[in-house]
């Protein structure tokens, strides 16, 4: 025998663990620690009343938490303070002497937490968590009906198993309809909840300006920036181009309209082949799309950005979008008639010591040799890659080249581009991502923010723009070493589910639904439709009809011989008594059976049922709805 209160306690804590676990990574540390402390105190109070906390104090604390959350809310930070407050409110409710309404409030708060988590991030794992939560809540609500009638009620383990099975059955029956409604309800591509996103700077750290030392923190971040569905290529060619940075003021590189207006010449004039990519870009808060170097076209489908283009958007991207990109896989790209003065410009009198170094390295060498000498000087010299202790001074490039000789990709790329310009070679920076982890199951590349990278393009008259990556090879963000780790393999496997979720479900929008409806309508309206089924069709229809008839006969047989209501009530009474250890013998009457029960409390609770049942049954009266309801209430007391 088990107490309903104990079962409800376990189901309630299960719901709380699921809900808080989903949002834990988005909570402030002290809120999470506060929840854990209060939850442990609540558990201690459940087992043994450690301290009696007045309800007015708990209600006042809840009100204070809501007020503090209101002060923290701002247009930049909206969802997180609410989640922090909800978690503490759940913990406070756990501390109360829980009645039916308190348990319902806990389930509702947990549901709010689950819904709130989707406003920050949404993945297929949320469906698993939500399904478990709904199953637990369904079972809890069934038991709550008994708990409200008698909080100290006990039931047998067999009865508990039936309750849990019914909860699972109810959830299973509702799931197909929920999935059907989810798939057929139209969804607009317009992001009506974009006001909930944090405006301003890019969430990934990617911007159209680069200040020295900016990418260091990003390269320690494993958050996904995009997935690119494509064929597998050599890792040395995985340069994902995002923005061209063509203007340098001595400390910062930025992109100007001149770089954004560049157009690539026809592919027939370039050596190399093209490759198609379908990219699923996360909402990262900037205007640029990413594709393998060098992208020729972008085709963005079924949203407010729909167009074919290679220039940046005018608005920042705060929704997940899908697009197709065509890239030319070649190390150099011809572009006649560039503005050489623009790509040679440097601040007046900038870094004379660096200029002296450049002259000593290249002298009067031809342009091709100048590029090679400067490139080799940085990549093969005494310079080391580092994300720590980066040069911080008013002249960071000179500090890097002559003092620390340690830096990240920004320092290597900036140094090479500046030295090339001092040597009379037009140069610019390109910001984007390098490398990625190939998922053979989904056949796509997973690119994370730690793949953020900057490289250089130098212009040579006979080649055009030549890609140069001066960052030492040991520092490149490659996938080969990490791919051997079990953690990465597991992460790629789990990410496959997210990939197909975004591809199949989220991308299934209203436009596609309209296309399906139009296709069906066209088929129906065709004047030349003929009914000429083949033998296979006839056989399938016959088998389906036979199965339907067989199921109908089975259901009729089951329900035709079903028990009368009074018989079911009597059987339920005997089952409940058997659960208490008392079994009625076939020759015994109900009164004799009742007199044999040696437990006074149980006999007293069973007597009203026996008396009311016999008053109707043995006097040939009709079991009315009111009588049946009364007998059922007596049964609940057993």
C-alpha positions in Angstrom: 0.0 0.0 0.0 1.2 3.5 -0.8 0.0 6.9 0.3 -1.3 9.2 -2.5 0.5 12.1 -0.8 3.8 10.3 -1.2 3.2 9.5 -4.9 2.1 13.1 -5.6 5.3 14.3 -3.8 7.5 12.2 -6.2 5.6 13.3 -9.3 5.7 17.0 -8.2 9.5 16.9 -7.6 9.9 15.1 -11.0 8.1 17.9 -12.8 10.2 20.5 -10.9 13.5 18.8 -11.9 12.5 18.7 -15.5 11.4 22.3 -15.7 14.3 23.7 -13.8 16.8 21.5 -15.7 15.7 23.0 -19.0 16.4 26.6 -17.9 19.3 26.0 -15.5 21.9 27.2 -18.0 20.1 30.5 -18.4 19.8 31.3 -14.7 22.0 33.5 -12.6 24.3 31.5 -10.3 22.9 32.9 -7.1 19.3 32.2 -8.2 20.2 28.6 -9.0 22.0 28.2 -5.7 19.0 29.7 -3.9 16.6 27.3 -5.6 18.8 24.3 -4.7 19.0 25.5 -1.0 15.2 26.0 -0.7 14.4 22.8 -2.5 16.6 20.8 -0.1 14.9 22.5 2.8 11.5 21.6 1.3 12.6 18.0 1.0 13.8 17.9 4.6 10.4 19.4 5.7 8.6 16.7 3.7 10.4 13.9 5.5 10.5 15.5 9.0 9.0 18.9 9.9 12.3 20.7 10.5 10.8 24.2 10.8 7.3 25.6 10.5 7.4 28.5 8.0 4.3 30.8 8.2 2.4 31.0 4.9 2.3 34.8 5.2 6.1 34.9 5.2 6.3 32.7 2.1 3.6 34.8 0.3 5.5 38.0 1.2 8.8 36.6 0.0 7.1 35.6 -3.3 5.8 39.2 -3.7 9.3 40.5 -3.0 10.8 38.2 -5.6 8.4 39.5 -8.2 9.1 43.1 -7.4 12.9 42.5 -7.7 12.4 40.8 -11.0 10.4 43.7 -12.3 13.3 46.1 -11.5 15.7 43.8 -13.4 13.6 43.7 -16.6 14.7 45.9 -19.5 14.4 45.9 -23.3 17.9 44.3 -23.4 17.2 41.6 -20.7 13.6 40.5 -20.6 13.3 36.7 -20.3 16.1 35.8 -17.9 14.8 37.9 -14.9 11.4 36.3 -15.3 12.9 32.8 -15.4 15.0 33.6 -12.3 11.9 34.7 -10.4 9.8 31.7 -11.5 12.5 29.3 -10.3 12.5 30.9 -6.8 8.7 31.0 -6.7 8.7 27.2 -7.4 11.0 26.6 -4.5 8.9 28.8 -2.2 5.8 26.8 -3.2 7.6 23.6 -2.4 8.1 24.9 1.2 4.4 25.3 1.8 2.2 22.7 3.4 0.8 21.7 0.0 -2.9 21.4 -0.6 -4.5 20.6 -4.0 -4.4 24.2 -5.2 -0.7 24.6 -4.2 0.2 21.5 -6.3 -1.7 22.9 -9.2 0.2 26.2 -8.9 3.5 24.3 -8.9 2.6 22.5 -12.1 1.5 25.8 -13.7 4.8 27.5 -12.7 6.8 24.6 -14.1 4.8 24.9 -17.4 5.7 28.6 -17.5 9.4 27.7 -17.1 9.2 25.3 -20.0 7.5 27.9 -22.2 9.9 30.6 -21.2 12.9 28.4 -22.1 11.6 28.3 -25.7 11.9 32.1 -26.0 15.6 31.8 -25.5 16.4 28.7 -27.4 14.5 25.8 -28.9 15.7 22.4 -29.9 14.3 18.9 -30.4 15.4 17.9 -26.9 12.6 20.3 -25.6 10.0 17.9 -27.1 11.4 15.0 -25.0 11.4 17.1 -21.9 7.9 18.4 -22.5 6.6 14.9 -23.2 7.9 13.6 -19.9 6.5 16.6 -18.1 3.1 16.2 -19.6 3.0 12.5 -18.7 4.0 13.2 -15.1 1.4 16.0 -14.8 -1.3 13.8 -16.3 -0.7 11.2 -13.6 -0.5 13.8 -10.9 -3.9 15.3 -11.9 -5.6 12.0 -11.8 -4.2 11.3 -8.3 -5.0 14.9 -7.3 -8.8 14.1 -7.6 -8.4 11.4 -4.9 -6.0 13.6 -2.9 -8.5 16.5 -2.8 -11.2 14.1 -1.4 -8.9 12.5 1.3 -5.3 13.7 1.6 -4.4 10.6 3.7 -5.8 8.1 1.3 -3.8 4.9 0.6 -4.0 2.8 -2.5 -2.5 -0.5 -3.5 0.5 -0.8 -5.8 -1.7 -2.5 -8.4 -4.1 0.4 -8.4 -1.3 2.9 -8.6 0.1 1.0 -11.7 -3.4 1.3 -13.3 -3.5 5.0 -12.7 0.0 5.5 -14.2 -1.0 3.3 -17.2 -4.2 5.4 -17.7 -2.1 8.6 -17.6 0.3 7.2 -20.2 -2.7 6.1 -22.3 -4.3 9.5 -22.1 -1.1 11.2 -23.1 -0.5 8.7 -26.0 -4.0 9.3 -27.3 -3.5 13.0 -27.3 -0.1 13.0 -28.8 -1.1 12.1 -32.5 -3.7 14.9 -32.5 -1.2 17.4 -31.1 1.4 16.4 -33.7 -1.3 16.7 -36.4 -2.4 20.2 -35.3 1.2 21.3 -35.0 2.0 20.2 -38.6 -1.2 21.5 -40.3 -1.6 24.9 -38.5 -0.1 27.6 -40.6 3.0 29.3 -39.3 4.2 32.6 -40.6 7.9 33.3 -41.3 7.5 36.8 -39.8 9.3 36.8 -36.4 6.5 38.2 -34.3 8.5 37.5 -31.1 11.7 39.3 -32.3 11.1 42.0 -29.6 12.1 39.3 -27.1 15.5 38.9 -28.6 18.3 41.0 -27.3 18.9 43.9 -29.7 22.1 45.6 -30.4 25.5 43.8 -30.9 25.8 40.4 -32.4 25.3 37.5 -30.1 28.1 35.5 -31.7 30.6 38.4 -31.4 30.8 38.7 -35.2 30.8 42.3 -36.3 31.7 44.3 -39.4 34.6 45.9 -37.4 37.6 44.2 -35.8 39.4 45.7 -32.9 42.6 43.9 -31.9 41.9 41.3 -29.2 38.1 41.0 -29.9 37.9 37.4 -31.1 39.8 35.8 -28.2 36.8 35.1 -26.0 34.7 34.0 -29.0 37.2 31.3 -29.9 36.5 29.6 -26.6 32.7 29.4 -27.3 31.3 26.2 -28.7 27.8 27.6 -29.4 26.6 26.8 -33.0 26.5 29.6 -35.5 25.4 27.7 -38.6 25.1 24.3 -40.2 26.0 23.9 -43.9 24.5 20.9 -45.8 27.0 20.0 -48.5 29.5 17.5 -49.7 32.6 16.9 -47.7 35.7 18.8 -48.8 39.3 19.0 -47.7 39.6 20.8 -44.4 42.2 23.2 -45.8 39.4 24.7 -48.0 37.0 25.4 -45.2 37.1 29.2 -45.1 33.6 30.5 -44.5 33.5 34.1 -45.8 31.4 36.7 -44.0 32.7 40.3 -44.3 35.4 42.2 -46.2 37.3 44.7 -44.0 39.0 47.2 -46.2 39.7 50.3 -44.1 42.2 50.5 -41.2 42.6 53.4 -38.9 45.6 52.1 -36.9 43.6 50.2 -34.3 40.5 48.9 -36.0 39.5 47.4 -39.3 36.0 48.1 -40.7 34.0 47.4 -43.8 33.0 50.3 -46.2 30.4 50.4 -48.9 33.2 50.0 -51.5 33.8 46.5 -50.3 30.1 45.6 -50.1 29.6 46.6 -53.7 32.2 44.3 -55.1 31.0 41.9 -57.8 32.7 38.7 -58.9 33.5 38.2 -62.5 31.9 35.2 -64.4 33.1 31.8 -63.2 34.2 30.9 -66.8 37.2 33.2 -66.3 38.3 31.6 -63.0 40.0 28.3 -62.4 38.2 26.1 -59.9 34.8 24.6 -59.4 31.6 25.7 -57.8 29.9 24.1 -54.8 26.4 24.4 -53.5 25.6 24.8 -49.8 22.3 24.9 -47.9 23.0 26.8 -44.8 20.9 27.0 -41.6 22.0 30.2 -39.9 21.3 30.8 -36.2 20.0 34.3 -35.2 23.3 36.0 -34.5 22.4 39.7 -34.7 24.3 41.0 -37.7 23.7 41.5 -41.4 26.0 39.0 -43.1 25.5 35.6 -44.5 28.3 33.0 -44.6 29.4 30.7 -47.3 32.6 29.0 -48.5 35.1 31.3 -50.0 34.3 32.8 -52.4 30.5 33.1 -52.5 29.0 34.1 -55.8 25.3 34.2 -54.9 22.9 33.8 -52.0 19.3 32.7 -52.4 17.3 33.2 -49.2 13.9 31.5 -49.3 10.5 31.9 -47.7 11.0 34.9 -45.4 11.3 38.6 -45.4 14.8 38.4 -46.8 13.8 36.6 -50.0 16.1 37.5 -52.8 19.2 36.5 -54.6 22.2 38.7 -53.6 25.7 38.9 -52.4 25.6 42.2 -50.5 24.8 42.5 -46.8 21.2 42.9 -45.5 20.0 46.3 -44.4 18.6 44.9 -41.2 20.2 42.5 -38.6 19.2 38.9 -38.6 17.3 37.9 -35.4 15.6 34.8 -36.7 16.8 31.5 -37.9 17.0 31.5 -41.7 17.8 29.0 -44.4 19.5 29.9 -47.7 21.4 28.4 -50.6 24.8 29.6 -51.5 27.0 29.0 -54.6 30.7 29.3 -54.0 33.7 29.3 -56.2 36.4 27.0 -54.7 39.6 28.7 -55.8 42.5 30.2 -53.9 42.5 33.4 -56.0 39.8 35.5 -57.6 40.3 37.9 -60.5 38.8 41.3 -60.2 40.0 43.9 -62.7 40.1 47.6 -62.1 40.3 47.8 -58.3 40.9 51.0 -56.5 44.6 50.4 -55.6 44.9 53.6 -53.6 42.0 52.5 -51.4 43.6 49.1 -50.6 47.0 50.7 -49.9 45.8 53.4 -47.6 47.3 53.7 -44.1 47.1 56.4 -41.4 49.7 59.1 -42.0 53.0 58.3 -40.4 51.7 55.0 -39.1 54.2 52.6 -37.5 57.6 53.8 -39.0 59.4 50.9 -37.3 57.2 48.4 -39.1 57.8 50.2 -42.4 61.5 49.9 -41.8 61.1 46.2 -41.1 59.2 45.7 -44.4 61.8 47.5 -46.5 64.5 45.3 -45.0 62.6 42.2 -45.9 61.3 42.8 -49.4 63.7 45.4 -50.9 63.0 45.8 -54.6 61.6 42.2 -55.1 58.8 41.6 -57.5 55.3 41.7 -56.1 54.9 37.9 -56.0 58.1 37.5 -54.0 57.2 40.3 -51.6 54.0 38.6 -50.7 55.8 35.3 -50.1 58.5 36.8 -48.0 56.1 38.7 -45.7 53.9 35.7 -45.4 56.8 33.4 -44.5 58.2 36.0 -42.0 55.0 35.8 -39.9 54.1 32.1 -40.3 57.5 30.6 -39.9 59.2 33.1 -37.7 59.5 33.4 -34.0 55.8 34.2 -33.6 53.4 32.1 -31.6 49.6 31.9 -31.4 47.9 32.7 -28.1 44.6 33.7 -26.7 46.0 35.0 -23.5 48.1 38.0 -22.6 47.5 39.7 -25.9 49.4 42.9 -26.6 47.6 45.9 -25.1 49.1 49.3 -25.9 48.6 52.4 -28.0 50.5 50.6 -30.8 49.3 47.0 -30.5 50.8 45.9 -33.9 54.3 47.1 -33.0 54.0 45.5 -29.6 53.1 42.2 -31.3 55.8 42.3 -34.0 58.7 43.5 -31.8 57.8 42.8 -28.1 55.4 40.0 -27.2 55.4 38.1 -30.5 52.3 36.3 -29.3 48.8 37.0 -30.5 45.6 35.5 -32.0 44.5 35.5 -35.7 43.6 39.2 -35.6 47.2 40.2 -34.8 48.6 37.9 -37.5 46.2 39.0 -40.2 46.4 42.7 -39.3 50.2 42.6 -39.3 50.4 40.9 -42.7 47.8 43.2 -44.3 49.6 46.3 -43.0 53.0 45.0 -44.1 51.6 44.2 -47.5 50.2 47.7 -47.9 53.6 49.1 -46.8 55.2 47.0 -49.5 52.9 48.4 -52.2 50.6 45.3 -52.4 46.9 46.1 -52.1 45.5 44.1 -49.1 42.4 43.6 -47.0 41.1 41.5 -44.2 38.2 38.9 -44.4 36.2 38.0 -41.4 34.3 34.8 -41.0 34.9 31.2 -39.8 37.5 28.5 -40.5 37.0 24.8 -40.2 34.0 22.9 -38.9 33.0 19.5 -37.8 31.5 17.2 -40.5 28.5 15.2 -39.5 28.4 12.1 -41.8 24.9 11.2 -40.6 23.3 14.4 -41.6 25.9 15.2 -44.3 26.5 18.7 -43.1 29.2 20.9 -41.4 28.6 22.1 -37.9 30.4 25.5 -37.4 30.6 26.9 -33.9 31.6 30.3 -32.7 35.0 29.0 -31.7 35.7 28.7 -35.4 35.7 32.5 -35.7 38.7 33.5 -37.8 40.3 36.4 -39.8 42.5 36.0 -42.8 44.1 38.2 -45.5 43.6 38.8 -49.2 46.4 40.3 -51.3 45.9 41.6 -54.8 48.3 40.6 -57.5 47.7 41.7 -61.1 48.1 38.2 -62.6 46.0 36.4 -60.0 43.6 38.9 -58.5 42.7 38.5 -54.9 44.9 35.8 -53.3 43.8 34.3 -50.0 46.6 34.2 -47.3 46.2 32.8 -43.8 49.3 33.8 -41.8 48.0 32.4 -38.5 50.3 29.4 -37.6 48.8 26.0 -38.6 48.9 24.7 -35.0 46.5 27.4 -34.0 44.0 26.7 -36.7 40.5 25.7 -35.5 40.5 22.3 -37.1 38.2 19.3 -36.5 40.6 16.4 -36.8 42.1 16.3 -33.3 38.7 16.9 -31.6 37.0 14.4 -33.8 38.8 11.6 -32.0 37.1 12.6 -28.7 34.1 10.7 -27.6 32.5 14.0 -26.4 32.6 15.5 -29.9 31.2 12.3 -31.5 28.3 12.4 -29.0 27.7 16.0 -29.6 27.5 15.5 -33.4 25.1 12.6 -32.9 22.8 14.7 -30.7 23.1 17.7 -33.0 21.7 15.5 -35.8 18.3 15.6 -34.2 18.4 19.4 -34.0 19.4 19.6 -37.6 16.5 17.5 -38.8 14.2 19.4 -36.5 15.2 22.7 -38.0 15.1 21.3 -41.5 11.8 19.3 -41.5 9.6 21.0 -38.9 10.6 24.6 -38.5 11.2 25.0 -42.3 7.7 23.5 -42.9 5.9 26.8 -43.2 2.7 28.3 -44.5 4.1 28.7 -48.0 4.8 25.0 -48.3 1.3 24.2 -46.9 -0.3 26.4 -49.6 1.7 24.6 -52.3 0.4 21.3 -51.1 -3.2 22.5 -51.0 -2.8 23.9 -54.5 -1.3 20.6 -55.8 -4.2 18.6 -54.3 -6.8 21.0 -55.7 -5.2 20.7 -59.2 -5.3 17.0 -59.1 -9.0 17.0 -58.1 -10.0 19.5 -60.8 -8.3 17.6 -63.6 -11.0 16.6 -66.2 -9.2 13.5 -67.4 -9.2 11.6 -64.1 -10.2 8.0 -64.7 -11.1 5.3 -62.2 -9.0 2.3 -63.2 -7.6 0.7 -60.2 -5.1 -2.1 -60.6 -5.2 -5.5 -58.9 -2.8 -4.2 -56.1 -5.2 -1.4 -55.3 -8.2 -3.7 -55.2 -6.3 -6.1 -52.9 -5.3 -3.3 -50.6 -8.8 -2.0 -50.4 -10.2 -5.5 -49.7 -7.6 -6.1 -46.9 -8.4 -2.7 -45.3 -12.1 -3.3 -45.4 -11.7 -6.8 -43.9 -9.6 -5.4 -41.0 -12.1 -2.7 -40.4 -15.0 -5.2 -40.2 -12.9 -7.5 -37.9 -12.2 -4.7 -35.5 -15.8 -3.7 -35.5 -16.9 -7.2 -34.6 -14.3 -7.4 -31.9 -15.5 -4.1 -30.3 -19.1 -5.3 -30.5 -18.2 -8.5 -28.8 -16.4 -6.7 -26.0 -19.1 -4.1 -25.3 -22.1 -6.4 -25.9 -21.2 -8.5 -22.9 -20.0 -5.8 -20.6 -21.0 -5.7 -17.0 -23.9 -3.7 -15.7 -23.0 -0.7 -13.6 -24.0 -2.4 -10.3 -21.8 -5.4 -11.2 -18.8 -3.2 -11.8 -19.4 -1.4 -8.5 -19.5 -4.7 -6.6 -16.4 -5.9 -8.4 -14.6 -2.7 -7.5 -15.6 -3.0 -3.9 -14.3 -6.6 -3.7 -11.0 -5.5 -5.3 -10.5 -2.7 -2.8 -11.2 -5.1 0.1 -8.8 -7.6 -1.4 -6.1 -5.0 -1.5 -6.6 -4.6 2.2 -6.1 -8.4 2.7 -9.8 -9.4 2.9 -11.2 -11.7 0.2 -14.9 -12.6 0.0 -15.7 -16.3 -0.2 -18.2 -17.4 -2.9 -20.7 -18.7 -0.3 -20.6 -15.5 1.8 -23.1 -12.7 1.7 -22.0 -9.1 1.9 -23.1 -8.8 5.6 -21.3 -12.0 6.6 -18.2 -10.8 4.8 -18.4 -7.5 6.5 -18.7 -9.1 10.0 -15.5 -11.1 9.3 -13.4 -7.9 8.9 -11.5 -7.4 12.2 -10.4 -3.9 11.4 -12.9 -1.5 13.0 -11.9 1.5 10.9 -12.1 -0.4 7.6 -15.4 -2.1 8.5 -16.9 1.3 9.4 -15.8 2.7 6.0 -17.1 -0.4 4.1 -20.5 -0.6 5.8 -22.2 2.4 4.0 -21.4 0.9 0.7 -22.8 -2.6 1.7 -26.0 -1.1 3.2 -26.7 1.2 0.3 -25.9 -1.5 -2.3 -28.2 -4.1 -0.6 -31.0 -1.6 -0.2 -31.2 -1.4 -4.0 -30.0 -4.7 -5.2 -32.0 -7.1 -2.9 -35.2 -5.0 -3.2 -35.1 -5.1 -7.0 -34.9 -1.4 -7.3 -33.2 0.4 -10.2 -29.7 1.6 -9.8 -30.2 5.3 -10.7 -27.4 7.7 -11.6 -27.7 9.3 -8.1 -27.4 5.9 -6.5 -24.4 4.9 -8.5 -22.7 8.2 -7.7 -23.3 7.7 -4.0 -21.8 4.2 -4.2 -18.8 5.5 -6.0 -18.2 8.0 -3.3 -18.3 5.2 -0.7 -15.7 3.3 -2.8 -13.3 6.3 -2.8 -13.3 6.2 1.0 -11.9 2.7 0.9 
